[in-house]
Amino acid sequence: MMTELEGRELEQWMSCADADDQPALHSFVRGLRRDQDAVTAGLTMRWNSGAVEGHVNRIKMLKRQMFGRAKPDLLRKRILLSD
């Protein structure tokens, strides 16, 4: 469903997961149902935010490496030069 962009099958999958005897899946499905329109769109549309998430992850890593050692201006320079 995720790799083939078949979000229309989400409701059927959630019904099967609810019928199953696994409490962890029930909790997961409840979370999906809270924002089902967004989840369905994410599983259907070809656009994603993977590139942005990768940059955010890289910036967070740089920030952790410099924890307590640098002010925002030095962190900004390091982020700009790390590409």
C-alpha positions as CSV (number, residue, x, y, z in Angstrom):
1,M,0.0,0.0,0.0
2,M,2.8,2.4,0.8
3,T,5.1,1.8,-2.2
4,E,2.3,1.4,-4.7
5,L,0.4,4.6,-3.6
6,E,-2.8,2.7,-2.8
7,G,-4.2,4.8,-0.1
8,R,-7.8,3.9,-1.1
9,E,-7.1,0.5,0.6
10,L,-6.4,2.0,4.0
11,E,-9.9,1.7,5.3
12,Q,-10.0,-2.0,4.5
13,W,-6.6,-2.5,6.1
14,M,-7.7,-0.7,9.3
15,S,-10.9,-2.7,9.5
16,C,-8.9,-5.9,9.3
17,A,-6.4,-4.6,11.9
18,D,-9.3,-3.8,14.3
19,A,-10.7,-7.3,13.9
20,D,-7.3,-8.8,14.7
21,D,-6.3,-9.7,18.3
22,Q,-3.3,-7.3,18.6
23,P,-3.8,-4.4,21.0
24,A,-0.8,-2.5,19.6
25,L,-2.4,-2.5,16.2
26,H,-5.7,-1.2,17.6
27,S,-3.8,1.7,19.2
28,F,-2.0,2.4,15.9
29,V,-5.3,2.3,13.9
30,R,-6.9,4.7,16.4
31,G,-4.1,7.2,15.8
32,L,-4.5,6.8,12.0
33,R,-8.2,7.5,12.3
34,R,-7.6,10.8,14.1
35,D,-6.3,12.2,10.9
36,Q,-7.4,9.7,8.3
37,D,-7.8,12.3,5.4
38,A,-4.1,13.3,5.7
39,V,-2.9,9.7,6.0
40,T,-4.9,8.6,3.0
41,A,-3.5,11.6,1.0
42,G,0.0,10.7,2.1
43,L,-0.5,7.1,0.9
44,T,-2.1,8.2,-2.4
45,M,-0.2,11.3,-3.7
46,R,3.2,11.0,-5.3
47,W,4.5,14.1,-3.5
48,N,6.5,13.7,-0.2
49,S,8.6,15.6,2.2
50,G,11.5,13.2,2.2
51,A,14.1,15.7,1.1
52,V,13.1,18.3,3.6
53,E,13.1,15.7,6.4
54,G,16.6,14.7,5.4
55,H,17.8,18.3,5.7
56,V,16.1,18.7,9.1
57,N,17.8,15.5,10.3
58,R,21.2,16.8,9.1
59,I,20.7,20.1,10.8
60,K,19.7,18.5,14.1
61,M,22.8,16.3,14.0
62,L,25.0,19.4,13.5
63,K,23.2,21.1,16.4
64,R,23.7,18.1,18.7
65,Q,27.4,18.0,17.8
66,M,27.8,21.6,18.8
67,F,25.6,21.5,21.9
68,G,26.8,24.1,24.4
69,R,29.7,25.3,22.3
70,A,28.3,27.7,19.7
71,K,25.9,30.6,19.4
72,P,23.3,30.7,16.5
73,D,25.6,32.6,14.2
74,L,28.3,29.9,14.3
75,L,25.7,27.2,13.9
76,R,24.3,29.0,10.9
77,K,27.7,29.1,9.2
78,R,28.4,25.5,9.9
79,I,25.0,24.5,8.4
80,L,25.6,26.5,5.3
81,L,29.1,25.1,4.8
82,S,28.2,21.5,5.4
83,D,26.4,21.0,2.1
